[in-house]
Amino acid sequence: MQLYRITLTTDIYATEWEDVKDKLVMAYQDEDGGLMLPKPNVLGEFQIENIVTGIATIRNLDLKIEDTHIKNGITKIKSIARLQEIDSGKLKELVKNNKLLVDGSHNPLGAKALNEYLESLNCNKHIILGM
């Protein structure tokens, strides 16, 4: 059994996600060694778990994907409607300086992850829900 650890950090010392979520470094560690990674461009702890799963899969299957490609890739993830922040367009003009997120949660686990992320935000929230 292989163990994996992901830590977000501002330097070589490990710290908790909430303490560094706006910082620039993420550390990944498994039996094959560690990677210091840039902050991914996705929101939510669930997406971080998805990235960890991807890195673990790449390393376990020995796909010969270089660490530099992993580092570059996690900053270019396009996660449409998965805690996607809308920063331009007509909808964004309506909300002005407020944050506008779109999420297509479609099962109980996704709804739970969305709720956890929304609860982590220190602001008032207005939610439009469609099912």
GUTINU-963257 format. One line per field, with one value per residue (C-alpha): residue number from 1; residue in three letters; x, y, z. Coordinates in steps of 0.25 Angstrom, whole numbers, plus 5000, padded with zeros to 4 digits. Example, Ala and Ser with C-alpha at 12.3 -4.5 7.8 and 13.67 -1.06 7.14 Angstrom:
BEGIN
i: 1|2
aa: Ala|Ser
u: 5049|5055
v: 4982|4996
w: 5031|5029
//
This chain:
BEGIN
i: 1|2|3|4|5|6|7|8|9|10|11|12|13|14|15|16|17|18|19|20|21|22|23|24|25|26|27|28|29|30|31|32|33|34|35|36|37|38|39|40|41|42|43|44|45|46|47|48|49|50|51|52|53|54|55|56|57|58|59|60|61|62|63|64|65|66|67|68|69|70|71|72|73|74|75|76|77|78|79|80|81|82|83|84|85|86|87|88|89|90|91|92|93|94|95|96|97|98|99|100|101|102|103|104|105|106|107|108|109|110|111|112|113|114|115|116|117|118|119|120|121|122|123|124|125|126|127|128|129|130|131
aa: Met|Gln|Leu|Tyr|Arg|Ile|Thr|Leu|Thr|Thr|Asp|Ile|Tyr|Ala|Thr|Glu|Trp|Glu|Asp|Val|Lys|Asp|Lys|Leu|Val|Met|Ala|Tyr|Gln|Asp|Glu|Asp|Gly|Gly|Leu|Met|Leu|Pro|Lys|Pro|Asn|Val|Leu|Gly|Glu|Phe|Gln|Ile|Glu|Asn|Ile|Val|Thr|Gly|Ile|Ala|Thr|Ile|Arg|Asn|Leu|Asp|Leu|Lys|Ile|Glu|Asp|Thr|His|Ile|Lys|Asn|Gly|Ile|Thr|Lys|Ile|Lys|Ser|Ile|Ala|Arg|Leu|Gln|Glu|Ile|Asp|Ser|Gly|Lys|Leu|Lys|Glu|Leu|Val|Lys|Asn|Asn|Lys|Leu|Leu|Val|Asp|Gly|Ser|His|Asn|Pro|Leu|Gly|Ala|Lys|Ala|Leu|Asn|Glu|Tyr|Leu|Glu|Ser|Leu|Asn|Cys|Asn|Lys|His|Ile|Ile|Leu|Gly|Met
u: 5000|5005|5003|5001|5002|4998|5002|5000|5012|5018|5032|5038|5029|5016|5004|4989|4981|4973|4986|4992|4980|4984|4999|5007|5012|5007|5015|5012|5019|5019|5028|5035|5039|5033|5029|5028|5016|5011|4997|4987|4976|4964|4956|4952|4958|4951|4959|4972|4969|4966|4980|4986|4979|4984|4999|4998|4992|5003|5014|5008|5006|5020|5015|5028|5022|5032|5030|5032|5019|5012|5016|5012|4999|4992|4993|4985|4974|4960|4950|4937|4925|4933|4935|4938|4939|4933|4941|4936|4923|4909|4906|4919|4914|4902|4909|4919|4930|4924|4930|4922|4923|4917|4917|4910|4909|4901|4901|4901|4917|4918|4907|4915|4928|4921|4915|4928|4935|4923|4924|4939|4936|4936|4925|4910|4905|4894|4891|4883|4880|4874|4871
v: 5000|5014|5026|5040|5053|5067|5079|5094|5102|5116|5110|5097|5096|5089|5096|5095|5098|5109|5116|5117|5116|5129|5126|5120|5107|5093|5081|5067|5055|5040|5028|5033|5046|5060|5071|5086|5091|5104|5107|5101|5110|5102|5105|5096|5085|5074|5079|5078|5064|5061|5067|5058|5046|5050|5051|5038|5031|5037|5032|5018|5015|5020|5028|5036|5049|5059|5067|5080|5076|5073|5087|5094|5086|5089|5103|5101|5093|5096|5092|5097|5099|5092|5104|5112|5127|5136|5149|5155|5156|5161|5152|5158|5172|5169|5165|5176|5174|5162|5148|5140|5125|5114|5100|5088|5079|5067|5057|5057|5057|5069|5076|5073|5078|5091|5094|5092|5102|5112|5111|5114|5127|5139|5147|5148|5138|5139|5125|5122|5107|5099|5085
w: 5000|4996|5005|4999|5006|5001|5009|5005|5010|5009|5011|5015|5027|5026|5030|5029|5016|5022|5027|5013|5003|4997|4996|4985|4988|4990|4994|4990|4996|4993|4994|4981|4987|4988|4978|4981|4973|4969|4975|4965|4958|4964|4976|4987|4995|4987|4974|4982|4985|4970|4967|4977|4971|4957|4962|4970|4957|4948|4958|4961|4946|4943|4931|4929|4931|4936|4949|4941|4932|4945|4951|4938|4936|4950|4947|4934|4938|4932|4942|4935|4945|4956|4966|4953|4956|4945|4944|4932|4923|4925|4938|4944|4941|4949|4961|4960|4971|4977|4974|4964|4964|4956|4960|4954|4966|4961|4973|4988|4989|4980|4987|5000|4994|4989|5003|5010|5001|5002|5017|5017|5010|5020|5013|5011|5000|4990|4984|4971|4971|4959|4959
//
